Amino acid sequence: MTLQTTRRNFLKGGAATAAVLIIGSRPDGVVAAASGNPLMFNPFVKIDANGTVTAIVKHFEMGQGPTTGLSTLIAEEIGLRIDQIDYEYAPSNPKVYNNLAFGPFQGTGGSTAMANSFVQYRTAGAAAREMLITAAAQSLGVKASELNIEDGMIIGAGQSAPLGEFVAAATQLEAPTAPRLKDPSEFRLIGNLDVRRLDSAIKGNGTAQFAIDVHLPNQMVTMIARPEQRGGLAKGFDDSASKEVKGYIMSAVLPNNAGVAVYAENTWAAMQARDALEVEWDLSGAETRGSDQIKAEILSALDADPQFNVNNSDLSVTQDALDGATQVVEKTFYFPLLAHAPMEPLNCTIEPTEDGGVILHDGAQMPTGPHFALSQILGLPMDKIQINTMLAGGSFGRRATPDADYQSEAALAFAMTDQSRPVKLVWAREDDLRSGYYRPAFGHKVRVGLDAGGAIVGWDHRIAGQSIMKGTPFEAMVVHDGVDHSSVEGTADTAYQIPNGFFGLTDTPKATTTLWWRSVGHTHTAYVMEVMMDMAAKAAGQDPVAFRINYLSGDTEDQKRLVGVLKLAAEQAGWGNAPEGRAQGVAVHKSFGSYVAEVVEISGTAEGGVKIENVTCAVDCGLAVNPDVIKAQMEGGIGYGIGHVMRDQITLTGGAVDQYNFPDYEPLRISDIAAIDVHIVPSAAAPTGVGEPGVPPAAPALANAIAAASGELPVSVMPMADNGVEFA
């Protein structure tokens, strides 16, 4: 069962009866229960008198699995089966539900859900277990040490009873300050491959409620007419033809002139009325460059002195090493703009409440941003705004913009009405592809020097592209000494022991609104690092896997864990023993705290048609809480990374995006990859992210396989299909 809650109603529910136990932590991290001060704790688990246990999930669900993961932690510590726990999504309140990786900000992203919630949710579950057992021991007249909870039953000392019988008594107890967390030897759910997702059934039978499914009584639907070029402004409009559309209500220029809101009684009428609308645009300040010019600017920047010395190294030392090298391997790479293209188009609904407030129904990936935006736009105090977090049909970063773009549009559209009716904002897929946010374009130019024995003696790496973080609220966190870390992550901080390395960065002007994309900067940096390592190995006459291991031979944790996944993937893929007519490529990369190696095996050639026969993946993400979810995320990340590098790009003509929908921005087809095998490294380390780390190694492993099959250099300009590679 999926529910949503507000903090007010949550606490009212707890106060309505004494027989509700709510466990969480105070802002100072101390475990607390509702029987103390309900205004000073952060509830993660709620238990009703009938024994119903509900996990309060602070990370929203876009398909990556935190609903199941966080619920698993609580169920494990209390002593429940996975089918004995329900879940609700937490209300918007960054003071108590903040992401520990984001500071005072509530949100989901960066593959941080499990990493930052692991201890919180286990501790809440353990505290609930100890309080229930203590209450049961007092009631039954036995020692607490004689009791345990299994499958929701308190058992021991020759007795058993449902835990619900002791909820009322437990609410009278003080929460333990340091409850005992279970030893891994006691785990029944954590690490169990048979534990399946809690939301699979409702998604399979169609009862799951996504934001697009919100249909409130008397609601209006609004769609926005936007300029084709970034920076265009609406001067006025003629809606004569729109008035002929049945269900059309009105149109109005947004207060920021960024577009025209078209209101109708339903989505189809809004679409038709918007198509009929004639808008006068002021394009004097709009983007006019095309993709060729943007590419030329980036590649030109690679030939100039870098704007920033990323690793503070002496370039002259690197140049001397390259000058003295026996051979130099060099390559220039270009990565175009990419769209996120989630399956569920962007949408949200603003509903007025009787007390003068509003409810935002949204697949809210970062509720803090929309919460503040609605407060400012509608002139409402924060406590008059509720956010009903819905399921989201994918995101890949798109639903988490620094300026709360589509939620702000909805607020502006709502503000221009009499605010008596709910307003649902709907983006068509064409809107998001043509007027959305994009993975920025980047270029790399790398020169690697080798000595007579094939050892690396120098590495000159130049990067140029469009910063994501500069000019956003995250700039202070990510940008240091002028360097946007998201532009260079995975290069200067590589675990490879590279001598005489120089890494330079140059920012180039943005042509569109840029945004993080699944695995952020690692999408291009991993490709370059892993392709260059393959090229260097080939020039040195060495096996690509052995070559990598040689440069990961240190004693750091990163190096050891990268070697671990690299060896596992190679072993499981039968590295070096591909059947006749097939070729293999390998890549390994760390991102978001996790270590992933992938081996792609193909048949065919670039000229005759490449068929991806198998992808073997090894992942070390620390303790595997939900192996089934981890495997699914690796599979999805591999498909997402390979699918985009195969065919996709966003191009501009005169500043306007050329692509419209999936026919010209094609998602991966199920037939594109014959099989994916995922292997999880057993680990007792703290869990790390899995939503994004499967993406970075996928594309370079494919590129290296194609190069191995053809004997040619790997593709360096994306997408592959537009640069000499045919796919079967």
C-alpha positions in Angstrom: 0.0 0.0 0.0 1.3 3.4 -0.9 0.3 6.5 1.1 1.3 10.1 1.3 1.4 12.2 4.4 1.9 15.7 5.6 3.8 16.4 8.8 0.7 18.0 10.3 -1.5 15.0 9.6 1.2 12.6 10.5 1.5 14.0 13.9 -2.3 14.4 14.3 -2.5 10.7 13.5 0.0 9.9 16.2 -1.9 12.1 18.7 -5.4 10.8 17.9 -4.7 7.6 19.9 -2.1 6.7 22.5 -1.6 3.4 20.7 0.6 4.7 17.9 4.4 4.4 18.3 6.5 6.7 16.2 10.2 6.4 16.1 12.8 8.6 14.6 15.6 11.0 15.6 15.8 14.5 16.9 17.7 17.2 14.9 20.7 16.4 17.0 20.6 12.8 16.0 19.4 11.4 19.3 16.8 8.6 18.9 13.3 9.8 20.0 9.8 8.6 20.2 6.4 10.3 19.9 5.9 9.8 23.6 8.5 12.5 24.1 8.2 15.9 22.4 6.6 15.3 19.0 7.8 18.6 17.6 11.4 17.7 18.2 11.9 14.4 16.3 12.1 13.2 12.8 9.8 10.1 12.4 11.0 7.3 10.2 8.7 4.5 11.4 5.2 4.4 12.7 3.4 1.4 14.3 -0.3 1.4 14.9 -2.2 -0.5 17.6 -3.1 -3.2 15.1 0.5 -3.9 14.4 0.7 -2.1 11.1 4.3 -0.9 10.6 4.8 2.0 8.2 8.1 3.3 6.9 8.3 7.0 6.3 10.4 7.3 3.2 12.3 10.5 2.8 13.6 9.8 -0.7 11.2 9.9 -3.6 10.6 6.9 -5.9 11.5 7.3 -9.6 12.1 3.7 -10.2 15.5 3.3 -8.5 14.2 1.5 -5.4 14.5 3.6 -2.2 11.0 2.7 -1.1 11.9 -0.9 -0.9 15.4 -0.3 0.4 14.6 2.0 3.3 11.6 -0.2 4.2 13.8 -3.2 4.2 16.1 -1.6 6.8 13.3 -1.0 9.2 11.6 -4.4 8.6 15.0 -6.1 9.2 15.7 -4.4 12.5 12.2 -4.8 13.9 11.8 -8.4 12.8 9.2 -8.4 10.0 8.7 -10.0 6.7 9.0 -7.6 3.8 5.2 -8.0 3.2 4.5 -6.8 6.7 5.6 -3.3 6.2 3.8 -0.4 4.5 5.3 2.9 3.4 4.5 6.6 3.1 6.5 9.4 1.6 7.8 12.0 4.0 6.4 15.6 4.0 8.5 18.4 2.7 10.5 19.6 5.7 14.3 20.1 5.0 14.9 20.7 8.7 14.1 17.1 9.6 14.1 15.2 6.3 17.2 16.7 4.8 19.5 14.6 2.6 22.7 14.3 4.7 24.8 14.6 1.5 23.1 17.8 0.5 23.2 19.8 3.7 20.0 21.6 4.7 18.2 20.4 1.6 15.6 17.7 1.2 16.1 15.7 -2.0 16.9 12.6 -3.9 19.9 12.3 -6.2 23.6 11.5 -6.6 22.8 7.9 -5.7 22.7 8.9 -2.1 19.4 7.5 -0.8 20.8 4.3 0.8 24.2 5.8 1.7 22.8 8.7 3.7 19.8 6.8 5.3 21.3 3.4 6.1 22.1 4.2 9.8 19.1 6.4 10.3 16.5 3.9 9.3 18.2 0.9 10.9 18.5 2.8 14.1 14.8 3.8 14.0 13.8 0.1 13.4 16.1 -1.1 16.2 14.7 1.4 18.6 11.2 0.3 17.8 12.2 -3.4 18.4 13.7 -2.7 21.8 10.8 -0.6 23.0 8.3 -3.2 21.9 10.3 -6.0 23.5 10.7 -4.0 26.8 6.9 -3.3 26.8 6.2 -7.0 26.2 8.6 -8.1 28.9 6.9 -5.8 31.5 3.5 -7.0 30.4 4.4 -10.7 30.4 6.6 -10.6 33.5 9.7 -12.0 31.8 13.1 -10.7 31.0 13.5 -8.7 27.8 16.6 -10.7 27.0 14.3 -13.8 26.6 12.2 -12.2 23.9 12.6 -11.5 20.2 10.5 -10.4 17.3 10.1 -12.7 14.3 7.6 -12.2 11.5 5.9 -9.5 13.5 5.4 -11.8 16.5 7.0 -11.2 19.9 8.2 -14.7 21.0 10.2 -16.2 23.8 9.9 -17.5 27.3 7.3 -20.0 26.1 5.0 -17.3 24.9 4.1 -15.4 21.6 1.9 -12.5 20.7 1.5 -10.0 17.9 3.6 -6.9 18.4 0.5 -4.7 18.1 -0.6 -5.9 21.5 2.3 -3.9 23.1 2.2 -0.7 21.1 0.2 1.2 23.7 2.6 0.2 26.4 5.6 1.0 24.3 4.5 4.6 23.7 4.9 5.2 27.4 8.6 4.3 27.3 11.6 6.4 26.6 13.4 5.7 23.4 16.8 4.0 23.8 19.6 6.4 23.0 21.8 3.8 21.4 19.7 0.8 20.3 21.6 -2.3 19.3 21.8 -2.8 15.5 21.6 -6.4 14.4 24.8 -8.2 13.4 25.0 -9.1 9.7 24.8 -12.8 10.8 21.2 -12.1 12.0 20.0 -10.6 8.7 17.1 -12.3 7.0 16.1 -9.5 4.5 19.2 -7.5 3.9 21.2 -9.2 1.2 18.4 -11.6 0.4 17.9 -11.9 -3.4 14.4 -13.2 -2.9 13.2 -9.9 -1.4 11.3 -8.2 -4.2 10.3 -4.6 -4.7 7.3 -3.3 -2.6 6.0 -1.3 -5.5 6.1 -3.9 -8.3 2.6 -5.2 -7.8 0.9 -1.8 -8.0 2.9 -0.8 -11.0 2.1 -4.1 -12.7 -1.6 -4.0 -12.1 -2.0 -0.3 -12.9 -3.1 0.9 -9.5 0.1 2.9 -8.8 -0.5 6.6 -8.8 2.0 8.7 -10.7 1.8 12.5 -10.8 0.3 12.3 -14.3 -2.6 10.3 -12.8 -3.8 13.2 -10.7 -7.4 14.2 -11.8 -9.0 16.5 -9.2 -12.6 17.7 -9.3 -13.0 20.9 -11.3 -9.3 21.0 -12.3 -8.0 23.0 -15.2 -5.1 21.8 -17.4 -2.5 24.3 -18.5 0.2 23.9 -21.2 2.8 26.5 -21.9 3.7 27.9 -25.3 7.5 28.4 -25.2 9.9 30.0 -27.6 12.0 27.6 -29.7 15.2 29.4 -28.8 16.5 29.7 -25.2 16.1 33.3 -24.0 13.1 34.2 -26.2 10.3 36.3 -24.6 6.6 36.5 -25.2 5.4 39.9 -26.3 1.7 39.0 -26.9 -0.6 36.5 -28.6 -3.7 36.0 -30.7 -6.0 33.3 -29.4 -8.8 33.7 -32.0 -8.3 30.2 -33.3 -7.8 28.8 -29.8 -11.3 30.0 -28.9 -12.7 27.6 -31.5 -11.4 24.6 -29.5 -14.0 22.9 -27.3 -12.9 23.1 -23.7 -10.6 26.1 -24.2 -10.7 28.6 -21.2 -8.2 31.3 -21.7 -4.5 32.2 -22.3 -2.2 34.6 -20.5 1.5 35.6 -20.8 3.5 34.4 -17.9 4.7 37.2 -15.5 8.3 36.5 -16.5 7.4 36.5 -20.2 9.0 33.1 -20.7 5.9 31.8 -22.4 2.1 31.8 -22.6 -0.1 29.7 -20.4 -3.0 28.1 -22.2 -5.8 26.9 -20.0 -8.4 24.3 -20.9 -10.8 21.8 -19.3 -8.7 18.8 -20.3 -5.2 17.9 -21.7 -6.4 17.3 -25.3 -8.1 20.7 -25.4 -5.0 22.4 -24.0 -2.9 20.8 -26.6 -5.2 21.8 -29.4 -5.6 25.3 -28.2 -1.9 25.8 -27.7 -1.3 24.6 -31.3 -3.8 27.1 -32.5 -2.3 30.0 -30.5 -0.3 32.6 -32.4 2.4 34.1 -30.2 4.6 37.1 -31.0 8.1 36.4 -29.7 11.0 38.8 -28.9 14.1 36.9 -30.0 16.5 39.7 -29.7 18.2 38.1 -26.7 17.7 34.5 -27.7 20.3 31.8 -28.6 21.1 31.7 -32.3 24.1 29.3 -32.4 23.9 25.9 -34.1 25.5 22.6 -33.0 28.4 23.0 -35.4 29.3 26.4 -33.9 29.0 25.1 -30.4 31.2 22.1 -31.2 33.8 24.3 -32.9 33.9 26.6 -29.8 34.5 23.6 -27.5 37.2 22.0 -29.7 38.9 25.3 -30.2 39.1 25.7 -26.4 40.9 22.4 -26.2 43.7 23.8 -28.3 44.2 26.9 -26.1 45.7 27.2 -22.7 43.3 25.8 -20.1 41.3 28.3 -18.0 41.9 26.2 -14.8 44.7 23.9 -13.7 42.5 21.2 -12.1 45.2 19.2 -10.2 47.6 22.1 -9.7 50.4 20.3 -11.5 53.3 21.7 -13.5 52.3 21.6 -17.2 56.0 22.0 -18.3 56.9 18.8 -16.5 54.1 16.9 -18.3 55.2 18.4 -21.6 58.8 17.4 -21.0 57.7 13.8 -20.2 55.7 13.7 -23.5 58.6 15.1 -25.5 60.9 12.4 -24.2 58.4 9.6 -24.7 59.1 6.8 -27.2 55.5 7.1 -28.5 52.5 9.3 -27.8 48.9 8.1 -28.0 46.5 11.0 -28.6 42.8 11.4 -29.2 40.2 14.2 -29.3 36.7 13.4 -28.1 33.4 15.2 -28.4 30.2 14.6 -26.5 27.0 16.3 -27.6 24.0 17.6 -25.6 21.8 14.9 -24.3 18.2 14.9 -23.1 17.0 13.0 -20.0 13.8 11.8 -21.8 12.0 10.1 -18.9 9.0 8.0 -19.9 6.5 10.1 -17.9 6.5 13.6 -19.2 6.9 16.4 -16.7 3.7 17.5 -14.9 2.4 18.6 -11.5 -0.9 19.9 -10.0 -1.5 22.7 -7.6 -4.7 22.3 -5.5 -6.1 25.1 -3.3 -7.1 24.2 0.2 -9.9 25.6 2.4 -7.4 27.4 4.7 -5.9 29.5 1.9 -3.0 27.2 1.3 -2.1 24.9 -1.5 -1.1 21.3 -2.1 1.5 20.5 -4.8 1.0 17.0 -6.2 4.3 16.1 -7.9 6.9 13.5 -8.4 9.0 15.8 -6.3 12.7 14.8 -6.5 13.9 17.8 -4.5 10.9 19.1 -2.6 12.8 21.9 -0.9 13.2 23.9 -4.2 9.5 23.8 -5.2 8.5 24.5 -1.7 10.4 27.7 -1.6 9.4 28.6 -5.1 5.7 28.3 -4.4 6.1 30.3 -1.2 7.7 33.1 -3.1 5.5 33.1 -6.2 2.2 32.6 -4.3 3.1 34.8 -1.3 2.3 32.0 1.1 4.1 31.0 4.3 5.9 27.7 4.1 3.5 26.0 6.4 0.6 26.8 4.1 2.2 24.7 1.4 2.0 20.9 1.4 3.8 18.7 -1.1 2.2 15.4 -1.9 5.0 13.3 -3.3 3.9 11.0 -6.0 5.6 8.2 -7.9 7.6 9.4 -10.9 8.0 7.6 -14.2 11.7 8.1 -14.4 13.8 11.3 -14.0 17.5 10.7 -14.6 18.0 14.1 -13.0 15.3 16.0 -14.9 12.9 16.4 -12.1 15.5 18.0 -9.9 16.3 21.4 -11.3 18.0 24.2 -9.3 15.3 26.6 -10.2 12.3 24.3 -9.8 11.4 25.1 -13.4 8.2 23.2 -14.1 6.8 23.6 -10.6 7.5 27.4 -10.9 5.6 27.4 -14.2 2.7 25.7 -12.5 2.7 28.3 -9.7 2.8 31.2 -12.1 -0.1 29.7 -14.1 -2.1 29.1 -10.9 -1.4 32.6 -9.6 -2.9 34.1 -12.8 -6.2 32.4 -12.1 -8.7 33.3 -9.4 -7.1 30.4 -7.5 -10.4 28.7 -6.9 -9.7 25.7 -9.1 -6.8 23.2 -9.2 -4.4 23.8 -12.0 -2.6 20.9 -13.6 0.5 21.7 -15.7 1.4 19.2 -18.4 4.4 19.1 -20.6 4.3 17.1 -23.8 7.3 15.0 -24.5 8.1 17.4 -27.4 8.2 20.2 -24.8 10.8 18.4 -22.7 13.0 17.4 -25.7 12.8 20.9 -27.3 12.6 23.3 -24.3 14.0 21.3 -21.4 17.4 20.9 -19.7 20.3 18.9 -21.1 23.5 17.1 -20.3 26.0 19.7 -21.4 28.3 19.3 -24.4 31.9 18.5 -23.6 35.2 17.9 -25.4 38.4 16.2 -24.3 41.9 16.2 -25.8 44.3 13.7 -24.4 48.0 12.9 -25.1 49.5 9.9 -23.3 53.3 9.3 -23.5 54.8 5.8 -23.3 58.4 4.7 -22.8 60.1 1.9 -24.7 58.7 -0.6 -22.3 55.2 0.5 -22.8 54.9 2.3 -19.4 53.0 5.6 -19.1 55.4 8.5 -18.6 53.0 11.5 -19.0 49.3 12.3 -19.4 48.1 15.7 -20.8 44.3 15.9 -20.5 42.4 19.0 -21.6 38.6 19.3 -20.9 36.2 22.0 -22.2 32.5 22.3 -21.8 29.5 23.9 -20.2 29.4 24.1 -16.4 26.4 22.6 -14.7 26.8 24.0 -11.2 27.9 27.5 -11.7 25.2 30.0 -11.1 23.1 27.5 -9.1 22.5 27.1 -5.3 25.0 24.2 -5.5 27.9 26.3 -6.7 29.4 26.7 -3.2 29.3 23.0 -2.6 30.8 21.8 -5.9 32.8 24.7 -7.4 36.2 25.3 -5.9 38.9 27.7 -7.2 36.8 28.2 -10.3 36.6 24.5 -11.1 33.2 22.8 -11.4 34.0 19.4 -10.0 31.1 17.9 -12.0 33.0 18.8 -15.2 36.1 16.9 -14.3 35.1 14.2 -11.8 36.6 10.9 -12.7 39.7 12.4 -14.4 42.0 14.3 -12.0 40.8 12.2 -9.1 41.4 8.9 -11.0 42.6 6.0 -9.0 45.1 5.1 -11.7 48.7 5.8 -10.7 49.5 8.1 -13.6 52.9 9.8 -13.5 53.3 13.4 -14.7 49.6 14.0 -15.2 48.1 17.4 -16.1 44.4 18.0 -16.1 43.1 21.4 -17.4 39.5 22.7 -17.7 38.0 25.5 -19.8 34.4 26.6 -19.4 32.5 27.4 -22.6 29.3 29.4 -23.1 26.0 27.5 -22.5 23.7 27.2 -25.5 20.9 25.6 -23.5 19.9 25.2 -19.9 22.3 22.5 -18.6 21.6 20.0 -15.9 23.0 16.9 -14.2 22.2 13.8 -16.1 22.3 10.2 -14.9 25.9 9.9 -13.5 26.6 13.6 -14.2 30.2 14.3 -15.4 31.2 10.6 -15.3 29.1 10.2 -18.5 31.9 11.7 -20.5 35.0 11.5 -18.2 34.8 7.7 -17.8 34.5 7.2 -21.5 37.7 9.2 -22.2 39.7 7.7 -19.4 38.8 4.1 -20.3 39.2 4.5 -24.0 42.6 6.1 -23.5 43.7 3.3 -21.2 42.7 0.8 -23.9 44.6 2.8 -26.5 47.6 3.0 -24.3 47.5 -0.8 -23.6 47.3 -1.5 -27.3 50.2 0.7 -28.0 52.2 -1.0 -25.3 51.3 -4.4 -26.6 49.7 -5.4 -23.3 46.4 -7.0 -22.3 43.8 -4.2 -21.4 42.8 -5.8 -18.2 46.4 -6.5 -17.0 47.4 -3.0 -18.1 44.7 -1.5 -15.9 45.6 -3.7 -12.9 49.2 -2.6 -13.2 48.1 1.1 -12.7 45.8 0.1 -9.8 48.5 -1.7 -7.9 48.6 0.6 -5.0 47.2 0.1 -1.5 44.3 2.6 -1.5 40.8 1.3 -0.9 39.8 2.7 -4.3 42.5 0.8 -6.1 41.8 -2.5 -4.3 38.1 -2.4 -4.9 38.5 -1.4 -8.6 40.8 -4.3 -9.1 38.3 -6.5 -7.3 35.4 -5.7 -9.7 37.7 -5.7 -12.7 39.0 -9.2 -12.0 35.4 -10.5 -11.2 34.0 -9.0 -14.4 36.9 -10.4 -16.5 36.5 -13.9 -14.9 32.8 -14.1 -15.3 32.9 -12.8 -18.9 35.6 -15.3 -19.9 38.0 -12.4 -20.8 40.3 -13.3 -23.6 38.2 -16.4 -24.6 35.5 -14.9 -26.7 34.0 -17.3 -29.3 35.1 -17.0 -32.8 33.6 -14.0 -34.5 33.2 -12.0 -31.3 35.2 -9.3 -29.6 35.4 -8.0 -26.0 35.9 -4.6 -24.5 36.4 -3.6 -20.9 36.0 -0.5 -18.7 36.1 0.1 -14.9 35.1 3.2 -13.0 34.2 4.5 -9.6 31.3 6.9 -9.2 29.0 7.9 -6.3 31.1 5.7 -4.0 30.6 2.5 -5.9 32.9 0.5 -8.1 31.7 -1.0 -11.4 33.5 -3.0 -14.1 31.9 -4.0 -17.3 32.8 -6.3 -20.2 30.9 -5.9 -23.4 31.0 -8.8 -25.9 29.9 -8.1 -29.5 29.6 -9.8 -32.8 30.0 -8.2 -36.2 32.0 -5.0 -37.1 31.4 -1.3 -37.3 30.9 -1.5 -41.0 28.8 -4.6 -41.2 26.7 -4.1 -38.2 27.5 -4.5 -34.5 25.4 -6.8 -32.3 25.8 -6.5 -28.5 25.7 -10.2 -27.4 26.4 -9.8 -23.7 27.4 -7.3 -21.0 29.0 -8.7 -17.9 28.9 -6.3 -14.9 30.6 -6.6 -11.5 29.6 -4.1 -8.9 31.0 -3.3 -5.4 28.5 -1.1 -3.7 29.2 -2.1 -0.1 26.6 -4.1 1.7 24.0 -5.2 -0.8 20.8 -4.3 0.9 18.5 -5.4 -1.9 20.4 -7.5 -4.5 17.4 -7.6 -6.8 17.2 -3.8 -6.9 20.9 -3.5 -7.4 20.9 -5.9 -10.4 18.0 -4.0 -11.9 19.8 -0.7 -11.5 22.9 -2.0 -13.1 20.9 -3.4 -16.0 19.1 -0.1 -16.4 22.2 2.0 -16.1 24.0 -0.1 -18.7 21.1 0.2 -21.1 20.8 3.9 -20.5 24.5 4.5 -21.1 24.8 2.3 -24.2 21.5 3.5 -25.7 22.5 7.1 -25.7 26.0 6.6 -27.0 24.7 4.4 -29.8 22.2 6.8 -31.4 21.2 9.9 -29.5 22.1 13.6 -29.4 20.4 16.9 -29.1 21.3 19.3 -32.0 20.5 22.9 -32.6 19.8 24.9 -35.7 19.7 28.6 -35.2 19.4 28.1 -31.5 16.4 25.8 -31.8 16.4 22.1 -30.9 16.0 19.8 -33.9 14.7 16.7 -32.1 11.0 16.3 -31.2 10.1 12.9 -29.9 11.3 9.3 -29.7 11.4 8.8 -33.4 14.4 11.1 -33.6 15.6 10.7 -30.0 15.4 6.9 -29.9 15.5 5.1 -26.6 17.3 1.7 -26.2 15.3 -1.2 -27.7 15.1 -4.5 -25.8 16.7 -6.2 -28.8 19.8 -3.9 -28.7 21.4 -6.0 -25.9 21.0 -9.8 -26.0 21.9 -10.4 -22.3 23.2 -8.7 -19.2 24.8 -10.6 -16.3 25.3 -8.8 -13.0 27.6 -10.0 -10.2 27.7 -8.3 -6.8 30.9 -8.3 -4.8 30.1 -9.5 -1.2 31.0 -6.7 1.2 30.4 -5.6 4.8 31.3 -2.0 4.0 28.7 0.7 4.3 26.3 0.7 1.3 26.8 3.2 -1.5 24.8 4.3 -4.6 23.6 2.1 -7.4 21.2 4.3 -9.4 24.0 5.9 -11.5 27.3 3.9 -11.3 26.2 1.4 -13.9 26.2 4.1 -16.6 29.8 5.3 -16.9 31.6 2.1 -17.9 29.0 0.9 -20.3 29.8 3.1 -23.3 33.6 2.9 -23.2 33.4 -0.9 -22.8 31.3 -1.0 -26.0 33.7 1.4 -27.8 36.7 -0.8 -26.8 34.9 -3.9 -28.0 34.2 -2.3 -31.4 37.8 -1.2 -31.7 39.0 -4.7 -30.8 36.8 -6.2 -33.5 37.8 -3.7 -36.2 41.4 -3.1 -35.3 40.7 0.6 -35.6 40.8 3.3 -33.0 37.7 3.7 -30.8 35.0 6.1 -31.8 35.6 9.5 -30.2 32.7 11.5 -31.5 29.2 10.7 -30.3 26.7 9.3 -31.1 28.4 6.2 -32.6 25.7 5.6 -35.3 26.5 9.1 -36.8 30.2 8.4 -36.8 30.8 5.2 -38.7 29.2 2.5 -36.6 26.3 0.5 -37.8 24.3 -1.5 -35.3 22.6 -4.8 -36.3 
